[in-house]
Amino acid sequence: MPALKPGARIAIVAPASAALDAADQAAEWLEARGYTPQVMPASRSRLDAPYDYLAGADADRLADLHAAFAAPEVGAVWCLQGGFGSWRLLDQLDFDLLRRHPKPFIGYSDITALHLALQRHAGFVTFHGPMLAQDLLAGKRDPTESHLLSMITGQVGQGAWITPPPYATATELIPGSATGRLIGGNLALIASLIGSDNEIDTRGAILFIEDVNEALPRIDRLLSQLAAAGKFDELKGVLVGNFTRILGVQMDDAQAQGMLYPLILDQFRSRGIPVLAAWPSGHGDPNLTLPLGAQVTLDTGRGGLRLEQAVVH
């Protein structure tokens, strides 16, 4: 997949929920960093109730994605925000078109549905990383911005280590190291696609999970659903990201992570695979970029991931 070049054109898309007025602010943000923004039409719109959680009709959001990938002058496709509704597009995606025009695709949260579909049917690396409105306009701490730009411009290559900043170190739950394809994203979205053509393929993989606004019993149920579907049987390792604003837990996010760990250990302690937790990717701050679909080595002792392949060239 081609690396993003200086001054490149970047398409701003909203495959899920609306963020009114944010598209033009995001364009200014990109211009300030030397890029040429292309604001796709649906990113400036919002449907009326009861579909007011969507940034435009399904056909319009889908057309934006297809046009952004098909345009040879567009160097990357960057999501404005998550929310709800990406899953409504999956059955209509033109995977032949996407395979012919691979380019950095960036987003997370509800965008997990698109990541999973692209991993299943298009076969190129996508980037679980900060979104323009939800993260970068909101001013999330470095290395949120710098890490993403370094990765999609090719400055982070094969053999490089991805490690959290000193103020956000990860927690070793089950020691060890393992190599596999990095997959995953938002836990609720992963579970919701079980049984569909776009369900996650975890065989021989390093699974990354994160979520927001979920209660511990629901997290337990989501994990149990994946276990019952056999999605943990052939895993090589697990990377547990930010679980923020856990419902019913009267602690800050950093303290609340500890309440999650027994649920994680229940699922993975007997499986003999390494688990690294409190990884700063997802809805927290900072939000490190992860190259989904890339071969990586998870090393809990080092507290990081090593890239075993180039993710752009």
TAZINOR-V901897 format. One record per backbone hydrogen bond with DSSP energy under -0.5 kcal/mol. NH is the residue of the N-H (numbers start at 0). CO is the residue of the C=O. Records with the same first field share a line. If there is no record, write none. Layout:
# TAZINOR-V901897
NH: CO / CO
This chain:
# TAZINOR-V901897
1: 101
3: 151
7: 4
8: 72
9: 35
10: 75
11: 37
12: 10 / 77
16: 81
21: 18
22: 18
24: 20
25: 21
26: 22
27: 23
28: 24
29: 25
30: 26
31: 27
32: 28 / 29
33: 30
34: 29
35: 7
36: 34
37: 9
39: 11 / 37
42: 39
43: 40
44: 41
46: 53
50: 47
53: 50
54: 15
55: 53
60: 56
61: 57
62: 58
63: 59
64: 60
65: 61
66: 62
67: 63
68: 64
69: 65
70: 66
73: 70
74: 8
75: 8
76: 103
77: 10 / 75
78: 105
79: 12
83: 52 / 81
87: 84
88: 85
89: 86
91: 88
92: 88 / 89
94: 92
97: 93
98: 94
99: 95
100: 96 / 97
101: 98
103: 74
105: 76
106: 126
110: 107
111: 108
112: 109
113: 110
114: 110
115: 111
116: 112
117: 113
118: 114
119: 115
120: 116
121: 117
122: 117
125: 291
126: 104
127: 125 / 289
128: 106 / 126
131: 78
132: 79
133: 79
134: 130
135: 130
136: 131
138: 135
139: 134
143: 140
146: 142
147: 143
148: 144
149: 145
150: 146
151: 147
152: 148
153: 150
154: 149
155: 149
156: 154
158: 306
159: 156
161: 304
162: 160
163: 302
167: 164
168: 165
170: 276
172: 170 / 274
173: 274
177: 297
179: 295
180: 203
181: 293
182: 205
184: 207
186: 209
189: 185
190: 186
191: 187
192: 188 / 189
193: 190
195: 192
198: 195
201: 199
203: 233
204: 201
205: 180
206: 204 / 236
207: 182
208: 238
209: 184
210: 241
212: 243
215: 246
218: 214
219: 215
220: 216
221: 217
222: 218
223: 219
224: 220
225: 221
226: 222
227: 223
228: 224
229: 226
230: 225
232: 229
234: 231
235: 204
236: 204
237: 273
238: 206
239: 237 / 275
240: 208 / 238
241: 280
243: 210 / 241
246: 213
248: 245
249: 247
250: 248
255: 251
256: 252
257: 254
258: 255
259: 255 / 256
260: 256
261: 257
262: 259
263: 259
264: 260
265: 261
266: 262
267: 263
268: 264
270: 267
271: 267 / 268
272: 267
273: 235
274: 173
275: 237
276: 170
278: 239
280: 278
287: 279
289: 127
291: 125 / 289
292: 181
293: 290
295: 179
296: 305
297: 177 / 295
298: 296 / 303
299: 175
302: 298
303: 298
304: 161
305: 296
306: 159
307: 294
312: 0
